[in-house]
């Protein structure tokens, strides 16, 4: 197990080819779009639940939004890292 762990940990993002980094960038952008879509959908659902006077559902949706927001911010950080790496490789 130690050998496998050591081998896996030896794969560094800096060693990835430009093509791999470009693919990562595209995947991260797609993920960002999905997260933004999720956030908009949660907002729509919250407004709907407010109309229905369903405060409990609003609270649950706010918790769901909190998770989406954290994922969005983490993904944004990854996008910045990949952009910096792309600039180094060009």
N, CA, C and O atoms as a CHARMM CRD file, in Angstrom:
* protein
*
  360
    1    1 UNK  N      0.82200  -1.19400   0.00000 PROA 1      0.00000
    2    1 UNK  CA     0.00000   0.00000   0.00000 PROA 1      0.00000
    3    1 UNK  C      0.86400   1.25400   0.00000 PROA 1      0.00000
    4    1 UNK  O      0.52800   2.23400  -0.66500 PROA 1      0.00000
    5    2 UNK  N      1.96600   1.23600   0.73400 PROA 2      0.00000
    6    2 UNK  CA     2.85300   2.39200   0.77000 PROA 2      0.00000
    7    2 UNK  C      3.40400   2.71100  -0.61500 PROA 2      0.00000
    8    2 UNK  O      3.51000   3.87400  -1.00400 PROA 2      0.00000
    9    3 UNK  N      3.75600   1.65100  -1.35800 PROA 3      0.00000
   10    3 UNK  CA     4.30200   1.86900  -2.70200 PROA 3      0.00000
   11    3 UNK  C      3.27300   2.52400  -3.62400 PROA 3      0.00000
   12    3 UNK  O      3.59700   3.43200  -4.38900 PROA 3      0.00000
   13    4 UNK  N      2.03500   2.05000  -3.53900 PROA 4      0.00000
   14    4 UNK  CA     0.98500   2.62000  -4.38100 PROA 4      0.00000
   15    4 UNK  C      0.74800   4.07200  -4.00100 PROA 4      0.00000
   16    4 UNK  O      0.61800   4.93900  -4.86400 PROA 4      0.00000
   17    5 UNK  N      0.69500   4.32500  -2.70500 PROA 5      0.00000
   18    5 UNK  CA     0.48600   5.68800  -2.22700 PROA 5      0.00000
   19    5 UNK  C      1.60700   6.60600  -2.69600 PROA 5      0.00000
   20    5 UNK  O      1.36100   7.74100  -3.10500 PROA 5      0.00000
   21    6 UNK  N      2.82600   6.11400  -2.63500 PROA 6      0.00000
   22    6 UNK  CA     3.98100   6.90400  -3.05900 PROA 6      0.00000
   23    6 UNK  C      3.91300   7.19800  -4.55300 PROA 6      0.00000
   24    6 UNK  O      4.21400   8.31000  -4.98600 PROA 6      0.00000
   25    7 UNK  N      3.52000   6.20200  -5.33600 PROA 7      0.00000
   26    7 UNK  CA     3.41100   6.39400  -6.78400 PROA 7      0.00000
   27    7 UNK  C      2.31900   7.39800  -7.12000 PROA 7      0.00000
   28    7 UNK  O      2.51100   8.26600  -7.97200 PROA 7      0.00000
   29    8 UNK  N      1.17700   7.28500  -6.45700 PROA 8      0.00000
   30    8 UNK  CA     0.07300   8.19600  -6.73000 PROA 8      0.00000
   31    8 UNK  C      0.44000   9.61600  -6.33000 PROA 8      0.00000
   32    8 UNK  O      0.13200  10.56300  -7.05400 PROA 8      0.00000
   33    9 UNK  N      1.08500   9.77100  -5.20400 PROA 9      0.00000
   34    9 UNK  CA     1.49100  11.10100  -4.74300 PROA 9      0.00000
   35    9 UNK  C      2.58100  11.71600  -5.60900 PROA 9      0.00000
   36    9 UNK  O      2.83500  12.91700  -5.52100 PROA 9      0.00000
   37   10 UNK  N      3.22200  10.91300  -6.43700 PROA 10     0.00000
   38   10 UNK  CA     4.28000  11.43500  -7.29700 PROA 10     0.00000
   39   10 UNK  C      3.72600  12.14100  -8.53800 PROA 10     0.00000
   40   10 UNK  O      4.47900  12.80000  -9.25600 PROA 10     0.00000
   41   11 UNK  N      2.43400  12.01500  -8.79900 PROA 11     0.00000
   42   11 UNK  CA     1.81300  12.70000  -9.93500 PROA 11     0.00000
   43   11 UNK  C      1.50900  14.14000  -9.52600 PROA 11     0.00000
   44   11 UNK  O      0.58900  14.39600  -8.74900 PROA 11     0.00000
   45   12 UNK  N      2.28400  15.06100 -10.05500 PROA 12     0.00000
   46   12 UNK  CA     2.10800  16.46700  -9.72500 PROA 12     0.00000
   47   12 UNK  C      1.49200  17.19700 -10.90900 PROA 12     0.00000
   48   12 UNK  O      1.80700  16.90800 -12.06300 PROA 12     0.00000
   49   13 UNK  N      0.62800  18.12500 -10.61700 PROA 13     0.00000
   50   13 UNK  CA    -0.06500  18.88200 -11.65800 PROA 13     0.00000
   51   13 UNK  C      0.93100  19.63500 -12.54400 PROA 13     0.00000
   52   13 UNK  O      0.67100  19.84400 -13.72900 PROA 13     0.00000
   53   14 UNK  N      2.05200  20.03500 -11.98300 PROA 14     0.00000
   54   14 UNK  CA     3.06900  20.74900 -12.76000 PROA 14     0.00000
   55   14 UNK  C      3.63700  19.90000 -13.89800 PROA 14     0.00000
   56   14 UNK  O      4.14300  20.43400 -14.88500 PROA 14     0.00000
   57   15 UNK  N      3.55100  18.58400 -13.75500 PROA 15     0.00000
   58   15 UNK  CA     4.10800  17.69200 -14.76500 PROA 15     0.00000
   59   15 UNK  C      3.10300  17.34900 -15.87200 PROA 15     0.00000
   60   15 UNK  O      3.46100  16.69500 -16.85100 PROA 15     0.00000
   61   16 UNK  N      1.86600  17.78200 -15.72300 PROA 16     0.00000
   62   16 UNK  CA     0.85100  17.48200 -16.73300 PROA 16     0.00000
   63   16 UNK  C      1.16300  18.21500 -18.03300 PROA 16     0.00000
   64   16 UNK  O      1.72600  19.31000 -18.02800 PROA 16     0.00000
   65   17 UNK  N      0.78900  17.59400 -19.14000 PROA 17     0.00000
   66   17 UNK  CA     0.98600  18.23000 -20.44600 PROA 17     0.00000
   67   17 UNK  C      0.01600  19.40200 -20.58900 PROA 17     0.00000
   68   17 UNK  O     -0.97300  19.50100 -19.86300 PROA 17     0.00000
   69   18 UNK  N      0.31800  20.27800 -21.53100 PROA 18     0.00000
   70   18 UNK  CA    -0.55600  21.42100 -21.78600 PROA 18     0.00000
   71   18 UNK  C     -1.95100  20.94700 -22.19300 PROA 18     0.00000
   72   18 UNK  O     -2.95200  21.55100 -21.80600 PROA 18     0.00000
   73   19 UNK  N     -2.01500  19.88100 -22.96400 PROA 19     0.00000
   74   19 UNK  CA    -3.31400  19.33400 -23.37900 PROA 19     0.00000
   75   19 UNK  C     -4.13100  18.88000 -22.15900 PROA 19     0.00000
   76   19 UNK  O     -5.33300  19.13700 -22.08300 PROA 19     0.00000
   77   20 UNK  N     -3.48600  18.21800 -21.22800 PROA 20     0.00000
   78   20 UNK  CA    -4.16200  17.77300 -20.00900 PROA 20     0.00000
   79   20 UNK  C     -4.63500  18.96500 -19.19200 PROA 20     0.00000
   80   20 UNK  O     -5.74700  18.95800 -18.66400 PROA 20     0.00000
   81   21 UNK  N     -3.80300  19.97900 -19.08800 PROA 21     0.00000
   82   21 UNK  CA    -4.16700  21.19200 -18.34100 PROA 21     0.00000
   83   21 UNK  C     -5.33900  21.90400 -19.02400 PROA 21     0.00000
   84   21 UNK  O     -6.24900  22.39100 -18.35300 PROA 21     0.00000
   85   22 UNK  N     -5.31400  21.96100 -20.35800 PROA 22     0.00000
   86   22 UNK  CA    -6.43600  22.56100 -21.09100 PROA 22     0.00000
   87   22 UNK  C     -7.73200  21.79300 -20.85200 PROA 22     0.00000
   88   22 UNK  O     -8.79200  22.39400 -20.68200 PROA 22     0.00000
   89   23 UNK  N     -7.64300  20.47000 -20.84000 PROA 23     0.00000
   90   23 UNK  CA    -8.82200  19.64100 -20.56100 PROA 23     0.00000
   91   23 UNK  C     -9.33900  19.88800 -19.14200 PROA 23     0.00000
   92   23 UNK  O    -10.54600  19.97300 -18.91400 PROA 23     0.00000
   93   24 UNK  N     -8.42300  20.00000 -18.21200 PROA 24     0.00000
   94   24 UNK  CA    -8.81200  20.29400 -16.83000 PROA 24     0.00000
   95   24 UNK  C     -9.54000  21.62500 -16.75700 PROA 24     0.00000
   96   24 UNK  O    -10.55800  21.75400 -16.07700 PROA 24     0.00000
   97   25 UNK  N     -9.00700  22.61600 -17.46600 PROA 25     0.00000
   98   25 UNK  CA    -9.61200  23.94000 -17.46300 PROA 25     0.00000
   99   25 UNK  C    -11.04100  23.87900 -18.00000 PROA 25     0.00000
  100   25 UNK  O    -11.95200  24.46100 -17.41000 PROA 25     0.00000
  101   26 UNK  N    -11.23600  23.18800 -19.09900 PROA 26     0.00000
  102   26 UNK  CA   -12.57700  23.05400 -19.68100 PROA 26     0.00000
  103   26 UNK  C    -13.53400  22.34300 -18.72000 PROA 26     0.00000
  104   26 UNK  O    -14.68700  22.74700 -18.57000 PROA 26     0.00000
  105   27 UNK  N    -13.05100  21.29400 -18.08000 PROA 27     0.00000
  106   27 UNK  CA   -13.89500  20.56100 -17.12700 PROA 27     0.00000
  107   27 UNK  C    -14.26000  21.43800 -15.93100 PROA 27     0.00000
  108   27 UNK  O    -15.39200  21.39200 -15.45000 PROA 27     0.00000
  109   28 UNK  N    -13.31800  22.22500 -15.45600 PROA 28     0.00000
  110   28 UNK  CA   -13.59000  23.12000 -14.33500 PROA 28     0.00000
  111   28 UNK  C    -14.59500  24.20200 -14.72300 PROA 28     0.00000
  112   28 UNK  O    -15.45900  24.56600 -13.92600 PROA 28     0.00000
  113   29 UNK  N    -14.48000  24.71300 -15.94900 PROA 29     0.00000
  114   29 UNK  CA   -15.43600  25.71400 -16.41600 PROA 29     0.00000
  115   29 UNK  C    -16.84000  25.11600 -16.53600 PROA 29     0.00000
  116   29 UNK  O    -17.82700  25.77200 -16.20500 PROA 29     0.00000
  117   30 UNK  N    -16.92300  23.88200 -17.00500 PROA 30     0.00000
  118   30 UNK  CA   -18.21900  23.20900 -17.10100 PROA 30     0.00000
  119   30 UNK  C    -18.81300  22.99200 -15.71200 PROA 30     0.00000
  120   30 UNK  O    -20.01100  23.18000 -15.50000 PROA 30     0.00000
  121   31 UNK  N    -17.96600  22.59800 -14.77700 PROA 31     0.00000
  122   31 UNK  CA   -18.43000  22.40900 -13.40400 PROA 31     0.00000
  123   31 UNK  C    -18.92300  23.73300 -12.82700 PROA 31     0.00000
  124   31 UNK  O    -19.93100  23.77000 -12.12200 PROA 31     0.00000
  125   32 UNK  N    -18.21200  24.81700 -13.12700 PROA 32     0.00000
  126   32 UNK  CA   -18.59700  26.14000 -12.63600 PROA 32     0.00000
  127   32 UNK  C    -19.97600  26.52300 -13.17600 PROA 32     0.00000
  128   32 UNK  O    -20.80300  27.06500 -12.44300 PROA 32     0.00000
  129   33 UNK  N    -20.21700  26.24300 -14.44800 PROA 33     0.00000
  130   33 UNK  CA   -21.52600  26.52400 -15.04500 PROA 33     0.00000
  131   33 UNK  C    -22.63100  25.73200 -14.35100 PROA 33     0.00000
  132   33 UNK  O    -23.70500  26.26700 -14.07800 PROA 33     0.00000
  133   34 UNK  N    -22.36800  24.45900 -14.06700 PROA 34     0.00000
  134   34 UNK  CA   -23.36100  23.61900 -13.38400 PROA 34     0.00000
  135   34 UNK  C    -23.64500  24.13600 -11.97800 PROA 34     0.00000
  136   34 UNK  O    -24.79300  24.14900 -11.53600 PROA 34     0.00000
  137   35 UNK  N    -22.60100  24.56000 -11.28100 PROA 35     0.00000
  138   35 UNK  CA   -22.78700  25.09200  -9.93300 PROA 35     0.00000
  139   35 UNK  C    -23.59200  26.38600  -9.95900 PROA 35     0.00000
  140   35 UNK  O    -24.45100  26.60500  -9.10500 PROA 35     0.00000
  141   36 UNK  N    -23.31400  27.23900 -10.93200 PROA 36     0.00000
  142   36 UNK  CA   -24.06400  28.47900 -11.06500 PROA 36     0.00000
  143   36 UNK  C    -25.53000  28.19000 -11.39300 PROA 36     0.00000
  144   36 UNK  O    -26.43400  28.84900 -10.87900 PROA 36     0.00000
  145   37 UNK  N    -25.74800  27.21000 -12.24300 PROA 37     0.00000
  146   37 UNK  CA   -27.11400  26.80100 -12.57200 PROA 37     0.00000
  147   37 UNK  C    -27.82100  26.28600 -11.30900 PROA 37     0.00000
  148   37 UNK  O    -28.98500  26.60900 -11.07200 PROA 37     0.00000
  149   38 UNK  N    -27.12600  25.50100 -10.51800 PROA 38     0.00000
  150   38 UNK  CA   -27.69800  24.98100  -9.26000 PROA 38     0.00000
  151   38 UNK  C    -28.06200  26.12200  -8.31600 PROA 38     0.00000
  152   38 UNK  O    -29.12900  26.10900  -7.70200 PROA 38     0.00000
  153   39 UNK  N    -27.18100  27.10200  -8.20200 PROA 39     0.00000
  154   39 UNK  CA   -27.43500  28.25100  -7.33200 PROA 39     0.00000
  155   39 UNK  C    -28.68000  29.01000  -7.79400 PROA 39     0.00000
  156   39 UNK  O    -29.51500  29.39700  -6.97600 PROA 39     0.00000
  157   40 UNK  N    -28.80000  29.22000  -9.08900 PROA 40     0.00000
  158   40 UNK  CA   -29.97600  29.90300  -9.62900 PROA 40     0.00000
  159   40 UNK  C    -31.25500  29.09700  -9.38600 PROA 40     0.00000
  160   40 UNK  O    -32.30500  29.66100  -9.08000 PROA 40     0.00000
  161   41 UNK  N    -31.15600  27.79700  -9.52300 PROA 41     0.00000
  162   41 UNK  CA   -32.31000  26.93100  -9.28400 PROA 41     0.00000
  163   41 UNK  C    -32.72300  26.96900  -7.80800 PROA 41     0.00000
  164   41 UNK  O    -33.91300  27.01500  -7.49300 PROA 41     0.00000
  165   42 UNK  N    -31.75000  26.95000  -6.92100 PROA 42     0.00000
  166   42 UNK  CA   -32.05100  27.04500  -5.48900 PROA 42     0.00000
  167   42 UNK  C    -32.72700  28.37700  -5.18700 PROA 42     0.00000
  168   42 UNK  O    -33.68700  28.43100  -4.41800 PROA 42     0.00000
  169   43 UNK  N    -32.22800  29.44500  -5.78900 PROA 43     0.00000
  170   43 UNK  CA   -32.84500  30.76000  -5.59000 PROA 43     0.00000
  171   43 UNK  C    -34.30400  30.75000  -6.04300 PROA 43     0.00000
  172   43 UNK  O    -35.17700  31.28200  -5.35800 PROA 43     0.00000
  173   44 UNK  N    -34.55700  30.15300  -7.18300 PROA 44     0.00000
  174   44 UNK  CA   -35.91900  30.06300  -7.70600 PROA 44     0.00000
  175   44 UNK  C    -36.80600  29.26400  -6.74900 PROA 44     0.00000
  176   44 UNK  O    -37.94500  29.64700  -6.48200 PROA 44     0.00000
  177   45 UNK  N    -36.28000  28.15800  -6.23900 PROA 45     0.00000
  178   45 UNK  CA   -37.04700  27.32200  -5.31800 PROA 45     0.00000
  179   45 UNK  C    -37.32500  28.04000  -3.99900 PROA 45     0.00000
  180   45 UNK  O    -38.40400  27.90000  -3.42300 PROA 45     0.00000
  181   46 UNK  N    -36.34800  28.80500  -3.52900 PROA 46     0.00000
  182   46 UNK  CA   -36.55600  29.56600  -2.29400 PROA 46     0.00000
  183   46 UNK  C    -37.69600  30.56400  -2.48300 PROA 46     0.00000
  184   46 UNK  O    -38.57500  30.68500  -1.63100 PROA 46     0.00000
  185   47 UNK  N    -37.67000  31.26700  -3.59700 PROA 47     0.00000
  186   47 UNK  CA   -38.75700  32.22500  -3.85600 PROA 47     0.00000
  187   47 UNK  C    -40.11100  31.53200  -3.91600 PROA 47     0.00000
  188   47 UNK  O    -41.11000  32.05600  -3.42300 PROA 47     0.00000
  189   48 UNK  N    -40.13600  30.36000  -4.51800 PROA 48     0.00000
  190   48 UNK  CA   -41.37800  29.59600  -4.60900 PROA 48     0.00000
  191   48 UNK  C    -41.84700  29.17000  -3.21700 PROA 48     0.00000
  192   48 UNK  O    -43.03600  29.25700  -2.91000 PROA 48     0.00000
  193   49 UNK  N    -40.92400  28.71500  -2.38200 PROA 49     0.00000
  194   49 UNK  CA   -41.29500  28.27600  -1.03900 PROA 49     0.00000
  195   49 UNK  C    -41.72900  29.44500  -0.16300 PROA 49     0.00000
  196   49 UNK  O    -42.58100  29.28300   0.71000 PROA 49     0.00000
  197   50 UNK  N    -41.15400  30.61200  -0.38800 PROA 50     0.00000
  198   50 UNK  CA   -41.59300  31.80000   0.35000 PROA 50     0.00000
  199   50 UNK  C    -43.03500  32.14900  -0.00400 PROA 50     0.00000
  200   50 UNK  O    -43.82200  32.52900   0.86400 PROA 50     0.00000
  201   51 UNK  N    -43.37400  32.01800  -1.28500 PROA 51     0.00000
  202   51 UNK  CA   -44.75500  32.25300  -1.71800 PROA 51     0.00000
  203   51 UNK  C    -45.69300  31.26400  -1.04000 PROA 51     0.00000
  204   51 UNK  O    -46.82500  31.60100  -0.69100 PROA 51     0.00000
  205   52 UNK  N    -45.20500  30.02900  -0.85600 PROA 52     0.00000
  206   52 UNK  CA   -45.99500  28.97300  -0.22100 PROA 52     0.00000
  207   52 UNK  C    -45.93000  29.03000   1.30800 PROA 52     0.00000
  208   52 UNK  O    -46.50100  28.18000   1.99100 PROA 52     0.00000
  209   53 UNK  N    -45.23600  30.03200   1.83300 PROA 53     0.00000
  210   53 UNK  CA   -45.07800  30.17900   3.28900 PROA 53     0.00000
  211   53 UNK  C    -44.45300  28.95400   3.94500 PROA 53     0.00000
  212   53 UNK  O    -44.83400  28.56900   5.05000 PROA 53     0.00000
  213   54 UNK  N    -43.48800  28.34300   3.25400 PROA 54     0.00000
  214   54 UNK  CA   -42.83500  27.13700   3.76100 PROA 54     0.00000
  215   54 UNK  C    -41.42300  27.48200   4.23700 PROA 54     0.00000
  216   54 UNK  O    -40.44200  27.26300   3.52600 PROA 54     0.00000
  217   55 UNK  N    -41.34100  28.01500   5.43000 PROA 55     0.00000
  218   55 UNK  CA   -40.06500  28.43700   5.99700 PROA 55     0.00000
  219   55 UNK  C    -39.09000  27.29500   6.20100 PROA 55     0.00000
  220   55 UNK  O    -37.88200  27.47200   6.03800 PROA 55     0.00000
  221   56 UNK  N    -39.60600  26.10700   6.56100 PROA 56     0.00000
  222   56 UNK  CA   -38.73200  24.95600   6.77400 PROA 56     0.00000
  223   56 UNK  C    -37.99600  24.60200   5.48300 PROA 56     0.00000
  224   56 UNK  O    -36.79200  24.34500   5.50400 PROA 56     0.00000
  225   57 UNK  N    -38.70600  24.58800   4.37400 PROA 57     0.00000
  226   57 UNK  CA   -38.08700  24.27500   3.08000 PROA 57     0.00000
  227   57 UNK  C    -37.06400  25.34200   2.71100 PROA 57     0.00000
  228   57 UNK  O    -36.01800  25.03000   2.14200 PROA 57     0.00000
  229   58 UNK  N    -37.36300  26.60500   3.03600 PROA 58     0.00000
  230   58 UNK  CA   -36.42100  27.69000   2.74900 PROA 58     0.00000
  231   58 UNK  C    -35.12200  27.46200   3.50800 PROA 58     0.00000
  232   58 UNK  O    -34.03900  27.63300   2.94800 PROA 58     0.00000
  233   59 UNK  N    -35.22000  27.08100   4.76800 PROA 59     0.00000
  234   59 UNK  CA   -34.01500  26.83800   5.57100 PROA 59     0.00000
  235   59 UNK  C    -33.18800  25.69000   4.99300 PROA 59     0.00000
  236   59 UNK  O    -31.96100  25.77000   4.94400 PROA 59     0.00000
  237   60 UNK  N    -33.85700  24.62800   4.55900 PROA 60     0.00000
  238   60 UNK  CA   -33.13600  23.51200   3.94400 PROA 60     0.00000
  239   60 UNK  C    -32.45200  23.92700   2.64700 PROA 60     0.00000
  240   60 UNK  O    -31.32200  23.52200   2.37100 PROA 60     0.00000
  241   61 UNK  N    -33.14300  24.73200   1.86100 PROA 61     0.00000
  242   61 UNK  CA   -32.57100  25.20200   0.60200 PROA 61     0.00000
  243   61 UNK  C    -31.38800  26.13200   0.84800 PROA 61     0.00000
  244   61 UNK  O    -30.42300  26.12400   0.08300 PROA 61     0.00000
  245   62 UNK  N    -31.45700  26.92500   1.90100 PROA 62     0.00000
  246   62 UNK  CA   -30.33200  27.79900   2.23100 PROA 62     0.00000
  247   62 UNK  C    -29.09700  26.96900   2.59000 PROA 62     0.00000
  248   62 UNK  O    -27.97700  27.33900   2.23800 PROA 62     0.00000
  249   63 UNK  N    -29.29700  25.85700   3.28600 PROA 63     0.00000
  250   63 UNK  CA   -28.17700  24.97300   3.60700 PROA 63     0.00000
  251   63 UNK  C    -27.59800  24.35000   2.34000 PROA 63     0.00000
  252   63 UNK  O    -26.38300  24.21600   2.19200 PROA 63     0.00000
  253   64 UNK  N    -28.48400  23.97700   1.44100 PROA 64     0.00000
  254   64 UNK  CA   -28.04400  23.41700   0.16000 PROA 64     0.00000
  255   64 UNK  C    -27.24300  24.46000  -0.62200 PROA 64     0.00000
  256   64 UNK  O    -26.21200  24.14600  -1.21800 PROA 64     0.00000
  257   65 UNK  N    -27.72800  25.70700  -0.61300 PROA 65     0.00000
  258   65 UNK  CA   -27.02400  26.77700  -1.30400 PROA 65     0.00000
  259   65 UNK  C    -25.63700  27.00200  -0.70600 PROA 65     0.00000
  260   65 UNK  O    -24.67500  27.25000  -1.43300 PROA 65     0.00000
  261   66 UNK  N    -25.53900  26.91600   0.60500 PROA 66     0.00000
  262   66 UNK  CA   -24.26000  27.11300   1.28300 PROA 66     0.00000
  263   66 UNK  C    -23.21300  26.12400   0.75500 PROA 66     0.00000
  264   66 UNK  O    -22.06100  26.49400   0.52600 PROA 66     0.00000
  265   67 UNK  N    -23.62200  24.87400   0.56500 PROA 67     0.00000
  266   67 UNK  CA   -22.71800  23.84900   0.03200 PROA 67     0.00000
  267   67 UNK  C    -22.32600  24.16200  -1.42100 PROA 67     0.00000
  268   67 UNK  O    -21.16500  24.01200  -1.80200 PROA 67     0.00000
  269   68 UNK  N    -23.29000  24.59000  -2.21100 PROA 68     0.00000
  270   68 UNK  CA   -23.01700  24.94200  -3.60600 PROA 68     0.00000
  271   68 UNK  C    -22.05000  26.11800  -3.66000 PROA 68     0.00000
  272   68 UNK  O    -21.13500  26.13400  -4.48300 PROA 68     0.00000
  273   69 UNK  N    -22.24700  27.09300  -2.79200 PROA 69     0.00000
  274   69 UNK  CA   -21.37800  28.26700  -2.76400 PROA 69     0.00000
  275   69 UNK  C    -19.94300  27.87100  -2.41600 PROA 69     0.00000
  276   69 UNK  O    -18.99800  28.37100  -3.02700 PROA 69     0.00000
  277   70 UNK  N    -19.77600  26.99200  -1.45300 PROA 70     0.00000
  278   70 UNK  CA   -18.43900  26.53200  -1.07100 PROA 70     0.00000
  279   70 UNK  C    -17.78900  25.80100  -2.24500 PROA 70     0.00000
  280   70 UNK  O    -16.62000  26.03400  -2.55000 PROA 70     0.00000
  281   71 UNK  N    -18.54300  24.92000  -2.90200 PROA 71     0.00000
  282   71 UNK  CA   -18.02100  24.20000  -4.07500 PROA 71     0.00000
  283   71 UNK  C    -17.63800  25.18300  -5.18100 PROA 71     0.00000
  284   71 UNK  O    -16.60500  25.01700  -5.83000 PROA 71     0.00000
  285   72 UNK  N    -18.46400  26.19800  -5.39600 PROA 72     0.00000
  286   72 UNK  CA   -18.20500  27.19600  -6.42300 PROA 72     0.00000
  287   72 UNK  C    -16.89300  27.93400  -6.12400 PROA 72     0.00000
  288   72 UNK  O    -16.05800  28.11100  -7.01200 PROA 72     0.00000
  289   73 UNK  N    -16.72200  28.35500  -4.88600 PROA 73     0.00000
  290   73 UNK  CA   -15.50700  29.08400  -4.50300 PROA 73     0.00000
  291   73 UNK  C    -14.26500  28.19800  -4.60300 PROA 73     0.00000
  292   73 UNK  O    -13.21200  28.64900  -5.05300 PROA 73     0.00000
  293   74 UNK  N    -14.39100  26.93100  -4.18000 PROA 74     0.00000
  294   74 UNK  CA   -13.27100  25.98700  -4.31200 PROA 74     0.00000
  295   74 UNK  C    -12.92300  25.77300  -5.78100 PROA 74     0.00000
  296   74 UNK  O    -11.74900  25.74400  -6.15200 PROA 74     0.00000
  297   75 UNK  N    -13.93600  25.62700  -6.59800 PROA 75     0.00000
  298   75 UNK  CA   -13.72400  25.43100  -8.02700 PROA 75     0.00000
  299   75 UNK  C    -13.06600  26.65800  -8.65000 PROA 75     0.00000
  300   75 UNK  O    -12.20000  26.53800  -9.51700 PROA 75     0.00000
  301   76 UNK  N    -13.48700  27.84200  -8.19700 PROA 76     0.00000
  302   76 UNK  CA   -12.89300  29.09000  -8.68200 PROA 76     0.00000
  303   76 UNK  C    -11.39800  29.11800  -8.37200 PROA 76     0.00000
  304   76 UNK  O    -10.59600  29.54700  -9.20200 PROA 76     0.00000
  305   77 UNK  N    -11.03000  28.66600  -7.18700 PROA 77     0.00000
  306   77 UNK  CA    -9.61000  28.59300  -6.81900 PROA 77     0.00000
  307   77 UNK  C     -8.85200  27.62400  -7.72900 PROA 77     0.00000
  308   77 UNK  O     -7.72700  27.90300  -8.14400 PROA 77     0.00000
  309   78 UNK  N     -9.47300  26.49200  -8.03300 PROA 78     0.00000
  310   78 UNK  CA    -8.84300  25.52500  -8.93200 PROA 78     0.00000
  311   78 UNK  C     -8.67100  26.10900 -10.33200 PROA 78     0.00000
  312   78 UNK  O     -7.64800  25.88400 -10.97900 PROA 78     0.00000
  313   79 UNK  N     -9.65400  26.84900 -10.79500 PROA 79     0.00000
  314   79 UNK  CA    -9.56300  27.48300 -12.11700 PROA 79     0.00000
  315   79 UNK  C     -8.37600  28.44300 -12.14300 PROA 79     0.00000
  316   79 UNK  O     -7.62500  28.47100 -13.11800 PROA 79     0.00000
  317   80 UNK  N     -8.20400  29.22000 -11.09500 PROA 80     0.00000
  318   80 UNK  CA    -7.08000  30.16000 -11.02900 PROA 80     0.00000
  319   80 UNK  C     -5.74400  29.41400 -11.06200 PROA 80     0.00000
  320   80 UNK  O     -4.80500  29.85100 -11.72800 PROA 80     0.00000
  321   81 UNK  N     -5.65900  28.30200 -10.35200 PROA 81     0.00000
  322   81 UNK  CA    -4.42400  27.50800 -10.35100 PROA 81     0.00000
  323   81 UNK  C     -4.11800  26.97900 -11.75400 PROA 81     0.00000
  324   81 UNK  O     -2.97800  27.02400 -12.21500 PROA 81     0.00000
  325   82 UNK  N     -5.15300  26.48000 -12.41700 PROA 82     0.00000
  326   82 UNK  CA    -4.96900  25.91500 -13.75400 PROA 82     0.00000
  327   82 UNK  C     -4.58800  27.01200 -14.75000 PROA 82     0.00000
  328   82 UNK  O     -3.74400  26.79300 -15.61900 PROA 82     0.00000
  329   83 UNK  N     -5.19500  28.17400 -14.63100 PROA 83     0.00000
  330   83 UNK  CA    -4.83700  29.28800 -15.52400 PROA 83     0.00000
  331   83 UNK  C     -3.37800  29.67800 -15.31800 PROA 83     0.00000
  332   83 UNK  O     -2.65400  29.90400 -16.28800 PROA 83     0.00000
  333   84 UNK  N     -2.94600  29.75900 -14.07400 PROA 84     0.00000
  334   84 UNK  CA    -1.53800  30.08100 -13.79200 PROA 84     0.00000
  335   84 UNK  C     -0.61000  29.01700 -14.36900 PROA 84     0.00000
  336   84 UNK  O      0.43900  29.33600 -14.92800 PROA 84     0.00000
  337   85 UNK  N     -1.00200  27.75500 -14.23100 PROA 85     0.00000
  338   85 UNK  CA    -0.19100  26.66900 -14.77000 PROA 85     0.00000
  339   85 UNK  C     -0.14400  26.74000 -16.29500 PROA 85     0.00000
  340   85 UNK  O      0.90800  26.50500 -16.89100 PROA 85     0.00000
  341   86 UNK  N     -1.26100  27.05900 -16.92600 PROA 86     0.00000
  342   86 UNK  CA    -1.29000  27.19400 -18.38900 PROA 86     0.00000
  343   86 UNK  C     -0.35500  28.30400 -18.83600 PROA 86     0.00000
  344   86 UNK  O      0.36300  28.15300 -19.82400 PROA 86     0.00000
  345   87 UNK  N     -0.35900  29.40900 -18.12000 PROA 87     0.00000
  346   87 UNK  CA     0.51400  30.52800 -18.47700 PROA 87     0.00000
  347   87 UNK  C      1.97800  30.14900 -18.35700 PROA 87     0.00000
  348   87 UNK  O      2.79900  30.60000 -19.15500 PROA 87     0.00000
  349   88 UNK  N      2.31500  29.33600 -17.38600 PROA 88     0.00000
  350   88 UNK  CA     3.70400  28.88200 -17.22600 PROA 88     0.00000
  351   88 UNK  C      4.12500  27.97600 -18.37700 PROA 88     0.00000
  352   88 UNK  O      5.28200  27.98100 -18.79700 PROA 88     0.00000
  353   89 UNK  N      3.16500  27.19600 -18.88000 PROA 89     0.00000
  354   89 UNK  CA     3.48100  26.22600 -19.91600 PROA 89     0.00000
  355   89 UNK  C      3.52100  26.83000 -21.31200 PROA 89     0.00000
  356   89 UNK  O      4.08100  26.23800 -22.23500 PROA 89     0.00000
  357   90 UNK  N      2.93200  27.99800 -21.46400 PROA 90     0.00000
  358   90 UNK  CA     2.88700  28.62200 -22.80300 PROA 90     0.00000
  359   90 UNK  C      4.15200  29.42900 -23.04000 PROA 90     0.00000
  360   90 UNK  O      4.31000  30.03000 -24.10200 PROA 90     0.00000
